[in-house]
Amino acid sequence: MPTCPKCGAETEKDDEFCRSCGASLATKTTKPPEKESYAQEREICFGEGERRKDYSGLVSFGIFLLIVGIIFLANPNVVSDFGSWIEKMTREKTLLRPYQGLIDSATLFFGLIGLSNFFLAGVRFMADKAMRRVLADILTGVALVLFSFLIYLYGGHVLAWQMVLAIEAVAGGLLIILYSLMRYIFPKKLQ
């Protein structure tokens, strides 16, 4: 069966135009067109030339391991405290307030992760001026530092856990909207 020379769709012998793409079938062929390789598609989509290697993911993983180490130094019993808390909730079949050590560890963890996002934003900006990723890192850092502060308030009995989640959900939604608007308003600067 003949095929369209442009898109490779099967055509009828008497067709003058392809039913799939509308191309003229004046020069019919039975051989389907060659598919472009992934590399060619990538160059078309993302621009030509060799891309620089991005080591920020590796730096980010190193920072994460550093933060986990700091958490274990600050509270060596964090794993056993977490296990005891889960076991107690299972036994009593109710949601219980975490131990203060777990609350403090969570406050420290999310605060340090948020601060590391600010650090990574600076590294990315200095390395290749990729403003889109810098903005995403900054806004993620804001959300995580806020979450850390809300957990701190929960630990001090200032907020209930439901309020912590509600405030963080609202803040996260606003930050996502802000990011989207900035990408829409400044599309060339945030590439």
C-alpha positions as CSV (number, residue, x, y, z in Angstrom):
1,M,0.0,0.0,0.0
2,P,1.4,3.5,-0.9
3,T,2.3,5.9,1.9
4,C,2.5,9.7,2.1
5,P,6.0,11.0,1.5
6,K,5.6,13.7,4.2
7,C,4.0,11.9,7.2
8,G,4.2,8.2,6.2
9,A,0.5,7.6,6.6
10,E,-1.0,4.9,4.4
11,T,-2.9,6.3,1.3
12,E,-5.1,4.9,-1.4
13,K,-3.8,4.4,-4.9
14,D,-6.0,7.1,-6.4
15,D,-5.6,9.8,-3.6
16,E,-4.3,13.1,-4.8
17,F,-3.7,14.4,-1.2
18,C,-2.9,12.7,2.0
19,R,-5.9,12.2,4.3
20,S,-3.7,12.6,7.4
21,C,-1.6,15.7,6.7
22,G,-3.0,17.1,3.4
23,A,0.3,16.9,1.5
24,S,0.2,16.5,-2.2
25,L,0.7,12.9,-3.3
26,A,2.1,13.7,-6.8
27,T,5.3,11.8,-6.0
28,K,4.0,8.7,-4.2
29,T,6.4,6.3,-2.5
30,T,5.9,3.0,-0.7
31,K,8.9,3.7,1.7
32,P,7.9,5.4,4.9
33,P,9.9,8.5,5.8
34,E,12.9,8.1,8.0
35,K,12.3,9.1,11.6
36,E,14.5,11.8,13.1
37,S,16.7,10.7,15.9
38,Y,16.1,11.8,19.5
39,A,19.3,13.9,19.3
40,Q,18.0,15.8,16.3
41,E,14.6,16.4,18.0
42,R,16.4,17.5,21.2
43,E,18.5,20.0,19.2
44,I,15.3,21.4,17.5
45,C,13.4,21.7,20.8
46,F,16.2,22.9,23.1
47,G,18.6,24.7,20.8
48,E,21.7,23.6,19.1
49,G,25.1,23.2,20.6
50,E,26.5,21.2,23.5
51,R,24.8,21.8,26.8
52,R,26.8,22.5,30.0
53,K,26.6,19.8,32.6
54,D,24.5,20.8,35.6
55,Y,26.0,19.6,38.8
56,S,23.4,21.4,41.0
57,G,21.5,18.1,41.5
58,L,24.7,16.5,42.9
59,V,25.3,19.6,45.1
60,S,21.7,19.4,46.3
61,F,22.1,15.7,47.2
62,G,25.3,16.5,49.1
63,I,23.5,19.2,51.1
64,F,20.6,16.8,51.8
65,L,23.0,14.3,53.3
66,L,24.7,17.0,55.3
67,I,21.3,18.1,56.7
68,V,20.3,14.5,57.6
69,G,23.6,14.2,59.5
70,I,22.9,17.5,61.4
71,I,19.5,16.2,62.3
72,F,21.0,13.0,63.7
73,L,23.6,15.0,65.6
74,A,20.9,17.3,67.1
75,N,18.6,14.4,68.0
76,P,20.4,10.9,68.0
77,N,17.1,9.3,69.0
78,V,15.0,10.7,66.1
79,V,14.4,7.2,64.5
80,S,13.5,5.5,67.8
81,D,11.3,8.5,68.8
82,F,9.5,8.3,65.5
83,G,9.0,4.5,65.9
84,S,7.7,4.9,69.5
85,W,5.3,7.6,68.4
86,I,3.9,5.5,65.5
87,E,3.7,2.5,67.8
88,K,1.8,4.5,70.5
89,M,-0.7,5.8,67.9
90,T,-1.2,2.3,66.6
91,R,-1.8,1.0,70.1
92,E,-4.2,3.8,71.1
93,K,-5.8,4.0,67.6
94,T,-5.8,7.7,67.6
95,L,-3.7,10.6,66.2
96,L,-1.3,11.8,68.9
97,R,0.9,14.8,69.1
98,P,4.5,13.9,68.2
99,Y,7.2,14.0,70.9
100,Q,8.8,17.4,71.3
101,G,12.1,16.0,70.0
102,L,10.4,15.0,66.7
103,I,8.8,18.4,66.4
104,D,12.2,20.1,67.0
105,S,13.9,17.8,64.5
106,A,11.2,18.5,61.9
107,T,11.6,22.3,62.5
108,L,15.4,22.0,62.0
109,F,15.0,19.7,58.9
110,F,12.6,21.9,57.0
111,G,14.4,25.1,58.0
112,L,17.7,23.8,56.8
113,I,16.2,22.4,53.6
114,G,14.6,25.8,52.9
115,L,17.9,27.7,53.5
116,S,19.7,25.2,51.2
117,N,17.3,26.2,48.5
118,F,18.4,29.8,48.8
119,F,22.0,28.7,48.6
120,L,21.3,26.6,45.5
121,A,19.5,29.6,43.9
122,G,22.7,31.6,44.4
123,V,24.9,28.8,43.0
124,R,22.6,28.4,39.9
125,F,22.5,32.1,39.3
126,M,26.3,32.4,39.4
127,A,26.8,29.3,37.3
128,D,24.6,29.9,34.4
129,K,22.1,32.7,35.1
130,A,19.1,30.2,34.7
131,M,16.6,32.6,36.3
132,R,13.6,30.1,36.0
133,R,15.4,27.6,38.2
134,V,16.7,30.4,40.5
135,L,13.1,31.7,41.0
136,A,11.8,28.2,41.6
137,D,14.5,27.6,44.2
138,I,13.8,30.9,46.0
139,L,10.1,30.3,46.2
140,T,10.5,26.7,47.3
141,G,12.9,28.0,50.0
142,V,10.3,30.5,51.2
143,A,7.7,27.7,51.4
144,L,10.0,25.4,53.4
145,V,11.2,28.1,55.8
146,L,7.6,29.1,56.4
147,F,6.7,25.5,57.0
148,S,9.6,25.2,59.5
149,F,8.3,28.3,61.3
150,L,4.8,26.9,61.4
151,I,6.1,23.6,62.9
152,Y,8.0,25.7,65.5
153,L,4.7,27.5,66.4
154,Y,3.0,24.1,66.6
155,G,5.7,22.9,69.0
156,G,5.1,25.9,71.2
157,H,1.4,25.2,71.3
158,V,0.6,28.4,69.4
159,L,-1.0,26.7,66.4
160,A,-2.9,23.4,66.0
161,W,-1.6,21.0,63.4
162,Q,-4.7,21.7,61.2
163,M,-3.8,25.4,61.1
164,V,-0.2,24.6,60.2
165,L,-1.4,22.6,57.2
166,A,-4.0,25.1,56.2
167,I,-1.6,28.1,56.3
168,E,1.1,26.1,54.4
169,A,-1.4,25.1,51.8
170,V,-2.5,28.7,51.2
171,A,1.1,29.9,51.2
172,G,2.1,27.1,48.8
173,G,-0.8,27.9,46.5
174,L,0.1,31.6,46.5
175,L,3.7,30.9,45.7
176,I,2.8,28.7,42.8
177,I,0.5,31.4,41.4
178,L,3.3,33.9,41.8
179,Y,5.7,31.7,40.0
180,S,3.2,31.1,37.2
181,L,2.5,34.8,36.8
182,M,6.1,35.7,36.8
183,R,6.8,33.0,34.1
184,Y,3.9,34.5,32.1
185,I,4.8,38.2,32.5
186,F,8.6,37.7,32.0
187,P,8.9,34.7,29.7
188,K,12.2,35.8,28.2
189,K,13.9,36.7,31.5
190,L,12.9,33.4,33.2
191,Q,14.2,31.0,30.6
